């Protein structure tokens, strides 16, 4: 009986462990008697009249369950037994709703018989539940099912009680039916749910009634010796007489206090006299209790390792959660203030990690600089502001009653200021977007700080202080970006307008030269004829010289024509032109031969070092360029300006093969970091073809083409021609359109500059200050609070308190259960090792070790 009591304690510990692993409340679990461990459930299976109720009465120690034909079980009866040594052996305590009532066995039996008889007319399946406390009953839960051969018993009723993996199946077979045990339905049901018989115990009842049947007695002894049919060899069998001897004799009034034990020993003696060849350890009620304890122990051994593993994992989880919840706050002014500053430090670490690391949304700051802000700048309505009608209106309003003379400077300045004013709104939106990102980072960092989660008022205070500081940084950043835009609006470099006027005069001069070119040739021819007519001799000399020069020029042209162009064309319409050009190096001032490819359709000129290369080393966008013919003397660095003055102008100069590509906007580069690209053709034919094609592309894109003979405006106006300087263009609207395009190029360059500088200002005024000034303000604001205010803020959340208390309780229970279950697990392992090697020591006394092993097994 002590062994079954130990198993009951172990079962309760395992039940609590299972409840903890299922995250259930232990108090609620222990308060419900029907949620007890299934290890102690014993389900009786057998036919009607097999003696199931009599066997269970023998376990209870009192004839509580009805027996016989009139007392056949017609509904499931569940009896929860509790062993109490203080109760008299003849007394039964009935527990109803935490109340105890002493009743007699006969009264309970008659009450159950009446309830069963009332439900006999129908097919009642309602369970009858009793909770009894006696002095000798083992702490088991006995379930008496109706006979399996009754109509009311179906598979669903059986599986409801038998399917629990740890419930013990008690198969009851009357001794008279032992020879035909293979056909028993109760045995088939047990094998169906427990194929390995690890939780099945067989009981052969009513041995006294079959004492004269030698065949039945032989079959019973074969079962007890595990020599029966194959289906029964792995089941532990026990033989019982029933209540005829053990209980009837114990209920006599003249019996002593220990009459039950005496009766059970008497039952064993009677069984020994009938079953002379059966093992004595499998006879009687005590043997049945031991067999049940053995099967319960085996089931527990299977469950203990996994349960211990689960407890260890649960314990680690509980400890981690306790660490996250933190200890209870120290109740002192110094401890309160120290805790507040420690929480601020934790928040600082999380904020910096979210801002500068990969855990937070710090990447959104860069995404704003590289995505939304440049897109807003590109979406500015420049086309509407630089429309010719809008430009004409602004120029007209800016000049007032007196029109401009050379360049509409006031109008162009007003146009620049108006367009740059549009850049303020995208800059402010960039500041607002970064501000929202920083506020989100503050909120996420506060949520990720475990300590702040314990004190919601203090968490709200920290977020409020940080948000107020960020609002101030946002206002400063807006002032900074607006100042950047106003700086560009307030001062426009004068070089831009000087170059604008120079380009305008150059264009007018080239137009005049083209118009006067044909008339100049006619005048020269007429003057030559007059000279020959008036002075024949001189005319002959002159004509001779003239004929010689004309012959040289003719020969040169013929040579050029014979040579032809070495350029190659490709494409459906010949829009691809390729050939070699000499490119002047900005570092060495020398010439390098490169392979150039012109795409007239895309308006781009690219070059490679070798003809067979497939990737360009540089590409020039001709849409933004001007082309200019220059002489080789202008691009030769070997001669200084003093040498040129000393030597004077050269009398004979060959045709120049050099031309230069420059940007239409003086602040932009043409190729890589170069503001101009100087190229030289290999022949005049190549130069002519290159220039023709480049001019057509550049002019179609709105660029300028400057001839070789043209010089900058400041040199061409050196003659002081006031009429040329003050002359207005022939087409003022076309001239204004050209100027607006030049101004737009300048504005786009300024916007690009703002696109690079505004993010710098935002980072300086918002992000960097958030890393330093915001956290300093947080510490200073918290330190300035009074102790009473800090204590008010550090009011712990009630949910956190309850979680900590619950986890502390779980931690204590886990530690206690792990210790208890580990002891039982170690004992079980030791018992197994002793049983495996118990006979190895020949010189050791056998009886001594056998007794020790049995004591150890009883302990577990």
ZIGI-V490582 format. One record per pair of residues at least 24 apart in sequence whose ideal C-beta (glycine too) atoms are under 7 Angstrom apart, sorted by the first residue. I is the first residue (numbers start at 1). J is the second residue. D is the distance in Angstrom with one decimal. If there is no record, write none. Layout:
I&J&D / I&J&D
This chain:
1&138&6.7 / 1&289&6.7 / 2&858&5.8 / 3&293&4.9 / 3&858&4.1 / 4&138&4.5 / 4&139&6.7 / 4&289&6.0 / 4&293&4.8 / 5&83&6.8 / 5&139&6.6 / 6&858&6.9 / 6&859&6.2 / 6&860&6.8 / 7&293&5.9 / 7&296&5.3 / 7&297&6.3 / 8&40&6.4 / 8&139&3.9 / 10&300&6.2 / 10&824&5.4 / 11&37&4.3 / 11&39&4.4 / 11&40&5.4 / 12&37&6.8 / 13&817&5.5 / 13&820&5.0 / 13&821&6.0 / 14&39&6.9 / 14&300&6.8 / 14&303&6.6 / 14&307&6.1 / 14&821&7.0 / 16&813&6.7 / 16&817&6.0 / 17&307&5.4 / 17&311&5.7 / 17&817&4.8 / 17&821&6.6 / 20&314&6.2 / 20&810&6.2 / 20&813&6.3 / 20&814&6.3 / 21&310&4.9 / 21&314&5.8 / 26&813&6.4 / 33&80&6.2 / 33&131&6.2 / 36&141&6.2 / 38&164&4.4 / 38&166&4.4 / 38&167&5.1 / 39&166&4.8 / 39&296&5.5 / 39&299&6.0 / 39&300&6.1 / 40&139&6.5 / 40&140&4.9 / 40&141&5.5 / 40&296&6.9 / 41&141&4.9 / 41&143&6.5 / 41&164&6.4 / 41&167&4.0 / 41&168&6.6 / 42&140&5.3 / 42&141&6.9 / 42&142&5.3 / 42&143&6.8 / 42&168&4.8 / 42&170&5.3 / 42&292&6.5 / 43&143&4.7 / 43&145&6.5 / 43&161&5.0 / 43&162&5.8 / 43&167&5.5 / 43&169&5.7 / 43&170&6.5 / 44&143&6.7 / 44&144&5.2 / 44&145&6.2 / 44&170&4.7 / 44&172&6.0 / 45&145&6.5 / 45&148&6.1 / 45&169&6.1 / 45&170&6.7 / 45&171&5.3 / 45&172&6.9 / 45&186&4.1 / 45&189&5.8 / 45&190&6.3 / 46&147&6.7 / 46&148&6.8 / 46&171&6.8 / 46&172&3.7 / 46&173&6.8 / 46&186&4.9 / 47&147&5.0 / 47&148&6.1 / 47&149&4.7 / 47&186&6.7 / 48&72&5.6 / 48&147&3.3 / 48&149&5.9 / 48&150&6.2 / 50&172&4.8 / 50&173&6.5 / 50&174&5.2 / 50&205&6.6 / 51&172&5.9 / 51&174&5.9 / 51&205&3.6 / 51&206&5.3 / 51&242&5.7 / 52&144&5.9 / 52&172&4.7 / 53&144&5.8 / 54&205&6.5 / 54&242&4.2 / 54&243&5.0 / 55&172&5.6 / 55&203&5.4 / 55&205&5.7 / 55&240&6.0 / 55&242&7.0 / 56&142&5.0 / 56&144&5.5 / 57&243&5.2 / 57&247&6.3 / 58&240&6.3 / 58&242&6.6 / 58&243&5.9 / 58&246&5.9 / 58&247&6.8 / 58&285&5.0 / 59&137&6.9 / 59&138&6.6 / 59&142&6.4 / 59&288&7.0 / 60&134&6.8 / 60&137&5.2 / 61&134&5.9 / 61&136&4.3 / 61&137&5.6 / 61&260&5.4 / 62&92&5.8 / 62&105&4.1 / 62&134&6.7 / 63&105&5.2 / 63&109&6.1 / 63&243&5.8 / 63&247&5.4 / 64&105&5.4 / 64&108&5.0 / 64&109&5.9 / 65&109&6.9 / 65&112&6.7 / 65&144&6.0 / 66&109&5.5 / 66&112&5.7 / 66&113&4.4 / 66&116&6.8 / 71&113&5.6 / 72&147&6.9 / 73&116&7.0 / 73&144&5.3 / 73&146&4.9 / 74&116&4.9 / 74&119&6.1 / 74&120&5.5 / 74&124&6.8 / 74&146&5.6 / 74&152&6.9 / 75&116&6.3 / 75&119&5.8 / 75&124&5.0 / 75&125&6.7 / 75&126&6.3 / 75&128&6.0 / 75&146&6.7 / 76&127&4.6 / 76&143&6.4 / 76&145&5.5 / 76&161&6.9 / 77&112&6.9 / 77&128&4.7 / 77&144&4.4 / 78&127&5.6 / 78&128&7.0 / 78&129&4.8 / 78&141&6.6 / 78&143&5.0 / 79&130&4.8 / 79&132&6.1 / 79&142&4.7 / 80&131&4.4 / 80&141&5.0 / 81&132&5.8 / 81&134&7.0 / 81&137&4.1 / 81&138&6.5 / 81&139&6.1 / 81&140&5.5 / 81&142&6.7 / 82&133&4.5 / 82&139&6.1 / 83&134&7.0 / 83&137&5.7 / 83&138&6.6 / 83&139&5.4 / 84&133&4.9 / 84&135&6.4 / 85&135&5.9 / 87&133&6.2 / 87&134&6.1 / 87&135&4.6 / 88&135&6.6 / 89&135&4.8 / 89&136&6.2 / 89&257&6.0 / 89&259&6.9 / 89&260&5.6 / 92&132&5.8 / 92&134&5.7 / 93&132&6.7 / 93&133&4.0 / 94&130&7.0 / 94&132&6.2 / 95&131&4.3 / 95&133&6.3 / 123&152&4.7 / 125&152&6.9 / 125&157&6.2 / 136&260&5.2 / 138&289&5.8 / 148&185&5.0 / 148&186&5.4 / 148&189&6.5 / 149&185&6.5 / 158&189&6.1 / 162&189&6.9 / 162&193&4.9 / 163&193&6.5 / 166&199&6.8 / 166&299&5.0 / 167&199&6.9 / 168&199&5.4 / 168&201&6.1 / 168&292&6.0 / 168&295&5.5 / 168&296&6.4 / 169&193&6.9 / 169&194&5.8 / 169&199&6.1 / 169&200&4.6 / 170&201&5.5 / 170&203&6.1 / 171&200&6.3 / 171&202&4.9 / 171&203&6.9 / 172&203&4.9 / 172&205&5.6 / 173&202&6.8 / 173&204&5.7 / 174&205&5.6 / 174&206&4.9 / 175&204&5.3 / 175&205&6.8 / 175&206&5.3 / 175&207&5.0 / 175&209&6.7 / 175&210&3.8 / 175&216&5.4 / 175&220&5.4 / 176&206&7.0 / 176&209&6.6 / 176&210&4.8 / 176&213&6.5 / 176&216&5.4 / 178&204&6.1 / 178&216&5.3 / 178&219&3.8 / 178&220&4.9 / 178&223&6.4 / 179&215&5.8 / 179&216&6.3 / 179&219&4.4 / 181&228&6.7 / 181&229&6.5 / 181&232&6.2 / 182&229&4.8 / 182&231&6.3 / 187&231&6.5 / 191&231&6.2 / 197&234&4.4 / 197&235&4.8 / 198&298&5.8 / 198&299&6.7 / 199&295&5.6 / 199&299&5.6 / 200&235&5.2 / 201&236&5.7 / 201&238&7.0 / 201&291&5.0 / 201&292&5.9 / 201&295&5.6 / 202&232&6.9 / 202&235&4.7 / 202&236&6.8 / 202&237&4.2 / 203&238&5.5 / 203&240&6.0 / 203&288&6.5 / 204&237&6.3 / 204&239&4.8 / 205&240&5.3 / 205&242&5.6 / 206&242&5.9 / 207&239&5.3 / 207&240&6.8 / 207&241&5.4 / 207&271&6.0 / 207&274&5.7 / 207&275&6.9 / 208&241&5.0 / 208&244&6.4 / 211&274&5.0 / 217&274&6.9 / 217&275&6.7 / 220&275&6.4 / 221&275&5.7 / 221&277&5.0 / 221&278&4.9 / 224&275&7.0 / 224&278&4.3 / 224&279&6.1 / 224&282&4.9 / 225&279&7.0 / 236&291&4.8 / 236&294&6.8 / 237&282&6.4 / 238&282&5.3 / 238&287&5.0 / 238&288&4.6 / 238&291&5.2 / 239&271&5.6 / 239&275&6.1 / 239&278&6.6 / 239&282&6.4 / 239&283&5.3 / 240&284&6.8 / 240&285&6.6 / 240&288&6.5 / 241&267&5.4 / 241&270&6.1 / 241&271&6.4 / 245&270&6.0 / 246&285&6.1 / 297&860&6.5 / 301&828&5.2 / 304&821&6.0 / 304&824&6.7 / 304&825&4.8 / 307&821&6.5 / 308&818&6.7 / 308&821&5.6 / 308&822&6.5 / 308&825&6.4 / 311&814&5.8 / 311&817&6.2 / 311&818&5.0 / 312&818&7.0 / 314&814&6.1 / 315&811&6.9 / 315&814&4.5 / 315&818&6.8 / 318&807&5.1 / 318&810&5.2 / 318&811&5.0 / 318&814&6.4 / 319&811&6.7 / 321&807&5.4 / 322&804&6.8 / 322&807&5.1 / 322&808&6.9 / 322&811&6.6 / 324&450&4.8 / 325&454&6.6 / 325&800&6.0 / 325&803&6.1 / 325&804&4.7 / 325&807&6.9 / 326&450&6.9 / 326&451&6.1 / 326&454&6.0 / 329&794&6.2 / 329&796&6.7 / 333&787&4.6 / 336&787&6.3 / 336&790&5.4 / 336&791&5.4 / 336&794&6.2 / 337&787&6.6 / 337&790&6.1 / 339&794&6.5 / 340&458&6.9 / 340&782&5.5 / 340&790&5.1 / 340&794&6.6 / 341&782&6.7 / 343&451&4.7 / 343&452&5.9 / 343&458&6.5 / 344&778&5.8 / 344&779&5.9 / 344&782&5.8 / 346&449&4.9 / 346&451&5.1 / 347&445&6.2 / 347&446&6.3 / 347&449&5.0 / 347&452&6.3 / 347&462&5.8 / 348&775&5.3 / 350&445&4.1 / 350&448&5.1 / 350&449&5.0 / 351&441&6.6 / 351&442&6.6 / 351&445&4.1 / 352&771&6.8 / 354&441&5.0 / 354&444&5.9 / 354&445&4.9 / 355&441&5.5 / 355&771&7.0 / 360&441&5.2 / 360&444&5.9 / 360&445&7.0 / 361&437&5.8 / 361&440&5.7 / 361&441&5.7 / 362&441&6.8 / 364&437&4.6 / 365&434&5.6 / 365&437&5.6 / 365&767&6.3 / 368&430&6.1 / 368&433&4.7 / 368&434&5.9 / 369&759&4.1 / 372&433&6.4 / 373&426&6.2 / 373&430&4.4 / 373&758&7.0 / 374&755&5.7 / 376&426&3.7 / 376&429&6.4 / 377&423&6.8 / 377&426&5.6 / 377&751&5.6 / 377&755&5.4 / 380&422&5.0 / 382&419&6.7 / 382&744&6.5 / 385&418&6.6 / 385&419&5.1 / 386&740&5.2 / 386&744&5.0 / 388&733&6.7 / 388&736&6.8 / 388&737&5.3 / 388&740&6.9 / 391&415&6.4 / 391&736&6.1 / 391&740&4.6 / 392&736&6.4 / 395&736&6.8 / 405&726&6.6 / 406&501&5.9 / 407&497&6.3 / 407&500&6.2 / 407&501&5.2 / 409&497&6.0 / 412&739&6.7 / 412&743&5.3 / 413&492&6.1 / 415&743&6.0 / 416&492&5.8 / 416&743&6.3 / 416&747&6.1 / 417&489&4.7 / 419&747&5.2 / 420&485&6.0 / 420&488&5.5 / 420&489&4.7 / 420&747&6.7 / 420&750&6.4 / 421&489&6.8 / 423&485&5.1 / 423&751&6.2 / 423&754&5.5 / 424&482&5.6 / 424&485&5.1 / 427&481&3.9 / 427&485&6.4 / 427&758&5.0 / 428&478&5.5 / 428&481&6.8 / 430&758&6.1 / 430&762&6.1 / 431&474&5.9 / 431&477&4.6 / 431&478&5.2 / 431&481&6.2 / 431&762&5.9 / 434&762&5.4 / 434&766&5.4 / 435&470&6.1 / 435&474&4.3 / 435&766&6.7 / 438&470&5.3 / 438&766&6.5 / 438&770&5.5 / 439&467&6.0 / 439&470&6.0 / 442&466&4.6 / 442&467&6.5 / 454&796&5.5 / 454&797&6.2 / 454&800&4.8 / 455&793&6.8 / 455&794&5.1 / 455&795&6.7 / 455&796&6.0 / 456&797&5.6 / 457&793&4.7 / 457&795&5.6 / 458&793&4.2 / 458&794&5.5 / 461&793&5.4 / 462&778&6.6 / 465&777&6.5 / 465&778&5.2 / 465&781&4.9 / 466&774&5.7 / 466&778&6.1 / 469&773&6.7 / 469&774&4.2 / 469&777&4.8 / 470&770&6.4 / 470&774&6.5 / 473&765&6.0 / 473&766&4.8 / 473&769&4.8 / 473&770&6.5 / 474&766&6.6 / 476&765&4.9 / 477&761&6.6 / 477&762&5.5 / 477&765&3.8 / 477&766&4.9 / 480&761&4.5 / 480&765&5.2 / 481&758&5.1 / 481&761&5.4 / 484&754&6.4 / 484&757&5.7 / 484&758&6.4 / 484&761&6.2 / 485&754&6.6 / 488&750&5.1 / 488&754&6.8 / 495&666&6.8 / 496&666&6.6 / 496&746&5.5 / 499&666&5.4 / 500&739&6.4 / 500&742&5.5 / 502&712&6.5 / 502&713&4.3 / 503&704&6.5 / 504&735&7.0 / 505&713&4.1 / 506&706&6.2 / 506&710&6.3 / 506&713&5.6 / 507&704&6.3 / 508&729&6.7 / 509&710&6.5 / 509&716&5.7 / 510&706&6.8 / 510&707&6.0 / 510&710&5.9 / 560&684&5.0 / 560&685&5.4 / 563&683&5.9 / 563&685&5.7 / 564&685&5.7 / 565&685&4.3 / 565&686&5.6 / 565&689&4.6 / 566&682&6.9 / 566&683&7.0 / 566&686&5.9 / 567&686&6.1 / 567&689&5.4 / 575&599&6.5 / 575&600&4.3 / 575&601&4.7 / 577&693&5.5 / 579&686&6.2 / 580&682&6.1 / 581&679&4.8 / 581&680&6.7 / 581&681&6.2 / 582&679&6.7 / 582&680&4.0 / 583&607&7.0 / 583&679&5.9 / 584&635&6.7 / 584&678&4.0 / 586&674&5.9 / 589&637&5.1 / 591&680&6.3 / 598&693&5.9 / 600&693&6.5 / 600&697&5.4 / 603&697&5.2 / 603&701&5.8 / 618&671&5.0 / 618&672&6.1 / 620&661&6.3 / 620&670&5.8 / 620&671&5.3 / 620&677&6.5 / 622&694&6.9 / 622&697&5.0 / 622&698&5.3 / 622&701&6.3 / 623&701&4.1 / 624&663&6.0 / 624&664&5.5 / 624&665&6.8 / 624&668&6.6 / 625&661&5.2 / 625&662&6.5 / 625&663&6.0 / 625&664&6.4 / 625&670&6.0 / 625&698&6.2 / 625&703&5.7 / 626&662&5.2 / 626&664&5.7 / 626&698&6.7 / 626&703&4.9 / 626&704&4.3 / 626&706&6.9 / 627&659&6.2 / 627&661&5.5 / 627&694&5.3 / 627&695&6.4 / 627&698&5.4 / 627&705&5.3 / 628&659&6.6 / 628&660&4.9 / 628&662&6.5 / 628&706&3.9 / 629&656&6.9 / 629&659&5.0 / 629&706&6.7 / 629&707&5.5 / 629&708&3.5 / 630&656&6.9 / 630&658&5.3 / 630&659&6.5 / 630&660&5.2 / 630&708&6.7 / 631&656&4.6 / 631&658&6.9 / 631&708&6.4 / 632&656&5.3 / 632&658&5.3 / 635&678&5.6 / 655&684&5.6 / 656&708&5.9 / 657&681&4.6 / 657&684&6.7 / 657&687&5.1 / 659&687&7.0 / 659&691&6.3 / 664&703&6.0 / 664&745&6.1 / 665&745&3.6 / 665&746&6.3 / 665&749&6.0 / 667&746&7.0 / 667&749&4.6 / 668&749&6.3 / 702&741&6.0 / 824&860&5.6 / 827&856&6.5 / 827&859&5.9 / 827&860&4.3 / 828&860&5.2 / 830&856&6.7 / 831&856&5.2 / 831&857&5.3 / 831&860&6.1
